[in-house]
Amino acid sequence: MSLRGGDPAEIGGYPLEERLGSGGMGTVFLARTSSGRPVAIKLIHQQFAGDDEFRIRFRQEVAAARRVSGAFTAAVVDAAPEADQPWMATTYIEGPTLAQRITDEGPLNGAELRRLAIGLAEALRDIHRVGVVHRDLKPSNVVLSAEGPRVIDFGISRAVDQQTLTMTGRVIGTPPFMSPEQLQAPRGVGPRSDVFSLGTLLVYAATGHGPFDADSPYITAYQVVHEEPSLGAVPDALRAVVEPCLDKDPERRPSVDELLVLLRDLPSDLGVPPPAAGRGPDPRHASPSTTS
C-alpha cells in the first residue's frame, strides 16, 4: 500500500517505497538499500519511544533476531534501538502470511502442508540452537515465500539465559497459539513452548482453525490450559505427529530434532482426500487447457 501523508520519506538513510502494514506496536515499510536490495523496516510507534520497559523489549527483539540466522528466518540488516523512534530493518520476504493464505484459499494439504511443517520445524531448530525462544509463533508471523516458509517477528522472544520481561499486569502473546506454561508461568517458558505453538499452527494450517478455538480469548486461554485439543479434522498421519506436541506437560513433548524425524516421514499426499470410488474425472476439469 502507498505511503501516507504522515509517513517519513526515509528511515536510517533507507528510502521508503511503500507501507506494508501497521500493528499495535509499530509500522512496517518496504525500503531499499544503496545496492537496491529490498528490506522491511519496522518503525516503532512514537508513543512507545519514551517507554523504558518497551525499549528494553525492543532491544531484546533486535538482539534475538540478530542471533538467529537460518534459511527459514528473516536476517537483520540494520537496526537503531536507541534512536528517538527505534527501528529495525530485516531482509524483505515476499509472499503472503499463513493467515492470509488460509483466509484467501483455505487449508493446506499434500506437499504444501508437509513442506510448511518441515520448514517451520527447521526454523525453530535454528532459533533454539542459538539459545532463543520465539514465544509468538502464529499464522501472521509465518510468511510463505517461494523458497519456503519464513518465521518473522521476534518481538516477544527471549534468550534462554536472559531474564524474561513481561509487560506489567499482562500476559503477552496470542492465546490460540500459546502454550499452557506461557499462560500460567511465562518466566519459565523454554524451547518446548515453541513446539506446542508449532502443533497449534499445523492444526490451523491443515483445518483452517486451531485446536483451541473459542470466540473469547479468555475461554480460549482456559481451553489451552485445561482442555484437550480438538483434532478431529486433522489428517491421521499429521495428527499422530502434532498430538504429542500439544501435551500439557512440556517434558512429554518431542524436541524439535525428534519432531523433524517424524515430519520427514509424513507422506507427500498428506491430507489429500482419496478419489471417490466408482467416479470418473469431472468433465469440467478433464482438459488442463480449459482451466485457469
Secondary structure, DSSP 8 states (H G I E B T S, - for coil): ----TTS-SEETTEEEEEEEEE-SSEEEEEEE-TT--EEEEEEE-HHHHT-HHHHHHHHHHHHHHHH---TTB--EEEEETTSSS-EEEEE---S-BHHHHHHHH----HHHHHHHHHHHHHHHHHHHHTTEE-----GGGEEEETTEEEE---TT-EETTS-----TT---S-GGG--HHHHH-GGG--HHHHHHHHHHHHHHHHHSS-SS--SSHHHHHHHHHHS----TTS-HHHHHHHHHHT-SSGGGS--HHHHHHHHHTS-TTTT-----TT----GGGS-GGG--
